[in-house]
Amino acid sequence: MNQTTDSVIRAEYQRLCNVLGLTPVPLDIYIYVSNPDTDAETATAFGTSLRNATPCYSGTKRIIILPMCDGDEHPERLPPFPPFTWLKHDDAWPVWRIELWHEVVHQVSNDLLSSWNPKEPGRARADQTVSDMGHGVGWFQGVCRVASVFAIDPDLLDRLLDR
């Protein structure tokens, strides 16, 4: 990954921390290694396997893990902040940004609301779908906090950040 991509993601995270009142945690940003025959290092400096393609917020380790996968856009400049649209398929929301904001919502749930539980059951949404495990009531409390800061509908933000 180039230095610009890393810098852009870190700058977006810092803007989120500033606006949301979060204490930054380390970001483990790396290129996911999908080829098991490759001779690449097996882990990042933080100990994350380069074969891990799943973004994650760890409240116990106090880290956000952001693998960049094949097909992900590698940002070269900081996008407008706050975003000018809240629609998932808009240019304002590349995969890296959705994943970062998603993990920041988990951090908000943990750090500011003490409601984060990675094993909490999913919840029924207004559209009759059910969220994944770890994205229940505690997750939605984080969504509501972030949505209130940006003056948007929490259900819209929840849909945007849903994987």
Residue pairs with C-beta under 8 A, 6 or more apart in sequence:
1 29
1 30
1 31
1 68
1 74
2 74
4 74
4 75
4 76
4 77
5 29
5 68
5 74
5 75
5 76
6 29
8 75
8 76
8 77
8 78
9 27
9 29
9 66
9 75
9 96
9 100
10 27
10 29
11 78
12 78
12 79
12 81
12 97
12 100
13 24
13 27
13 64
13 100
13 104
14 24
15 81
16 22
16 100
16 101
16 104
17 23
17 24
19 82
19 149
20 104
20 108
20 112
20 145
20 146
20 149
21 112
22 104
22 107
22 108
22 111
22 112
23 111
25 62
25 63
25 64
25 107
26 46
26 62
26 63
26 64
27 63
27 64
27 66
28 44
28 45
28 46
28 48
28 63
28 64
28 65
28 66
29 66
29 68
30 44
30 48
30 50
30 66
30 67
30 68
31 50
31 67
31 68
32 50
32 51
32 52
32 53
32 67
32 68
32 69
32 70
33 40
33 50
33 51
34 51
34 53
34 69
34 70
36 51
40 50
41 50
42 49
42 50
42 51
43 49
43 50
44 50
46 63
46 65
48 65
48 67
52 65
52 67
53 67
53 69
54 65
54 67
55 64
55 65
55 66
55 67
55 99
55 100
55 102
55 103
56 64
56 65
56 103
57 63
57 64
57 65
57 103
57 104
57 106
57 107
57 110
58 64
58 65
59 106
59 107
59 110
59 111
59 116
59 118
64 100
64 103
64 104
64 107
65 103
66 96
66 99
66 100
66 103
68 74
68 96
69 95
71 95
72 94
72 95
72 96
73 94
73 95
73 96
74 96
75 94
75 96
75 97
79 92
79 94
79 97
80 92
82 150
83 92
83 93
83 97
84 92
85 92
85 93
86 152
86 156
86 157
86 160
87 93
87 160
88 98
88 159
88 160
93 160
98 160
98 161
101 146
101 160
101 161
102 161
102 163
104 146
105 139
105 142
105 143
105 146
105 161
106 116
106 134
106 139
106 142
107 116
107 142
108 142
108 145
108 146
109 115
109 116
109 138
109 139
109 141
109 142
109 145
110 116
112 142
112 145
113 138
113 141
113 142
113 145
115 137
115 138
115 141
115 142
116 138
116 139
116 142
117 134
117 136
117 138
118 133
118 134
119 133
119 134
120 133
120 134
120 135
120 136
120 137
120 138
120 139
121 133
121 136
122 130
122 131
122 132
122 133
122 135
122 136
123 130
123 131
123 135
123 136
123 137
123 139
123 140
124 130
125 131
125 155
125 158
126 155
127 155
127 159
131 139
131 140
131 158
131 162
132 163
135 162
140 154
140 158
143 154
143 157
143 158
143 161
144 154
146 157
147 153
147 154
147 156
147 157
148 154
150 157
